[in-house]
Amino acid sequence: MRFEATSEVAATRERIWAVTVDVERWAEWTPSVTRARRLDAGPFTVGSAARIEQPRLRPAVWRVTELVEPHFFRWVSRSPGVRTLAEHRLEPLPDGRVRVVLSAEMSGPLAGLAGRLGGGLFQRYLRLEADGLKRRCEQG
């Protein structure tokens, strides 16, 4: 199952990237995250991990598997029977704005069930994150 939310942001890609990879501050700008804590120190890069707490969901550990600054990063979280691969992508637009594409794809033996039971919530959280990121980055 795949979920996606997009937003067009009137800010530089560098500004959006800086806010996006500052994972520990996500709870300040998206109601889809109640707490986020990096599990390592230093720059946000391949191998970096964070524990994300979200309303109505179990806390999850996410580990970065691929990152090309300031274009995108992918990270993965695993729970019994489900592997979730999420991506944060920044695409420059001709008018100077940036399209933010947030996506998540579930796989594994329980992915179908998890998607049917929690897909609406998951999609809503992606939308809240995209909208919150837009507001945060356009504040100046």
C-alpha positions, -999 to 999 in steps of 0.1 A, spaced: 0 0 0 12 35 -9 3 69 5 14 103 -7 8 140 1 23 170 -18 26 207 -11 40 236 -31 62 258 -8 73 294 -14 107 289 2 142 278 -9 149 242 -12 178 247 13 154 262 39 129 234 34 157 208 37 170 223 69 135 221 85 129 186 72 161 171 85 158 188 119 137 158 130 137 166 167 117 198 160 89 182 139 65 182 168 67 221 167 51 223 133 31 191 126 4 178 149 11 143 134 42 140 156 40 143 194 77 136 200 108 129 178 142 120 192 174 113 172 191 81 183 225 92 171 246 124 171 260 144 142 247 152 108 215 136 95 228 111 70 225 75 58 223 54 89 208 81 111 179 70 132 151 86 151 123 74 174 90 90 163 59 92 185 26 99 169 -9 101 182 -28 68 180 3 49 168 30 29 185 64 47 187 85 37 157 122 38 150 131 51 115 165 46 100 178 66 69 186 43 40 193 68 13 199 105 13 209 130 -14 211 165 1 190 187 -5 169 166 -28 155 136 -8 159 111 19 143 77 24 140 59 57 125 27 69 106 15 99 97 -21 108 70 -35 130 58 -72 132 47 -81 96 51 -46 81 80 -27 66 73 10 59 96 29 35 90 66 36 104 94 14 107 131 18 114 146 -17 120 183 -27 114 191 -63 123 227 -76 96 244 -97 103 269 -125 87 298 -105 112 294 -75 88 274 -53 95 238 -43 71 209 -45 74 187 -14 64 151 -19 59 129 11 53 93 5 51 60 24 49 25 12 40 -5 33 51 -41 25 52 -74 42 27 -101 52 5 -78 73 9 -46 51 -26 -51 35 -43 -54 68 -23 -25 83 -32 -4 53 -69 -11 55 -70 -5 93 -48 25 95 -45 39 60 -68 68 65 -49 79 96 -15 74 78 -27 95 48 -40 122 71 -7 124 89 12 128 57 -12 156 47 -7 173 82 31 170 78 30 185 43 8 214 54 28 220 85 61 220 66 47 246 42 36 269 70 69 265 89 90 272 59 70 301 46 71 319 80 104 335 71 
